[in-house]
């Protein structure tokens, strides 16, 4: 008895699918991250795109907007992730979150992560908002 395998997917197929979504969500910032790895760990760049975006971010059970809320909370909780917060705060704006919603998310994180981590994340948000002409943020 022979079985027919599922449609084969190549490494390049996964990468192509991921880069399309990465570009849609992160714009040029995501590509800059991948490019910055080319001379030290191109495989890490490939996996960010192929697995992170081609597989995980593409799953339909959570919207891109909700994924960014979760990501902002987790990066804030981890601490020391300011470069990644910069990329993901921009991504959050790109997928429809407002500056007020982002600020509220980071304020909420203070209760679970502590004020230092929430402050650091909020200062990254302030930098992103300033760069995009979104300051001052209206009070909630």
N, C-alpha and C positions, 0 to 999 in steps of 0.2 A: 504494500500500500504506500503510495507516494503522497506526500503533502505538498501543497503549493505554499511557498513562503509568502509572508506579507510583502507588500511592495518594498523593495530594497531602497534604502535611502543612503546616499553617500555622505561622507564627512563634509563635502562641499555643499550638499543640499542643506544640511543642518546649519552650516555657517551662513549660507545665502538667506535662509529663512530668518535667522537671528539678526543679521546685519540690517535687514529691512525693518524689523521691529525696533532695534536699537536706534536707528536713525530717526524713526518716527517719534520715539519717546524722548531720547536724549539729544537729538540733533547732532551738531558737530562735537559736542563735549564727549559723547560716548566714543566716537571714532578717535578723538585725541587720546583717550585712555588706552584704547587698543594699539594705536600707533606708538604710544610711549613705551610699550612693552616689546616692540619689534626687535630691538637689539639685545634684550636681556632674557625675555621669556615669551617668545611668540606663541608658544603653546598655551600659556595662561590667557593671552589675548584671544586666542581661538576659542578656548573653553568658555570664557565670559560671553562671547558672541553665540557660539553654537549651543552650548548647554544653558547658560543663564538666560539668554533671550530667545534662542531657537526652541527651547524646551520649556523652561520654567515660566518665564514671563508670558509666553504665548498661551498657557493653559487658560481655558475660558471660565473657570469657576470663580475667579476674582477679577474684577475689572482693573485696567491699568491704573485708574485713579485710586482704587482701594489698595492696590499693590504698593503704590508710592506712599500712602499713609502708613502702611505697615513698615515699609523700608525706612521711612524717616524715624519712626519710633525705635526700630531696632538699631539703627546707626547711632541715634542719640544715646540709647542705653549702653551700647558698647563703649562709647567715648573714644576719643583719639581718631575719629573717622571724618574729620572736617573736610578733606578733599572729596571724599565720597558724598558727604552731605551736600557739598556745593553742586555736584552733578545731579543728585537726586532731588534737591530743592528746585533746580531748573526743570528737571523732568516732571516734577509734581505740577509746576505751573503749566508745562506743555500739555499735560493730560487733563487739565481743567480745574485743578485746585486753585483756590484764591489765596492771596497772601494772608488774609485773615484766617483762613482754615489751616494754613501751614503754621502760623503763629500759635493758634489754639492747640494744634497737635503737639507742638514743642512745649507749650505751657503745661498741657496734660502730662507730658513725659516727666516733668519736674517732680510730680507726686510719686512716681515709680522709680526714677533714675537718679534723682537728686538735682539740686539747683546748679551745681557746677556744669554737669553735662548738658542740662537744658539751656543754660546761659551760652555755652560754647556753640551749641546748635543754633540758637537764636541769633548769635552774632554772625554766623555763616549765612543765615537767612537774610539778615539785614544787608550784608554785602551783595548777595544775589539780587535782592529787591532793588537796591541802589543802582546796580548795573543795568537793571531792566526798567529803570524809571518808575518804580512802584512804591517809593516812599513819599510821604509817610503812609503807614498802613492804618486804615480806619480802625478805630476801637471797636471791639466786639460787643 
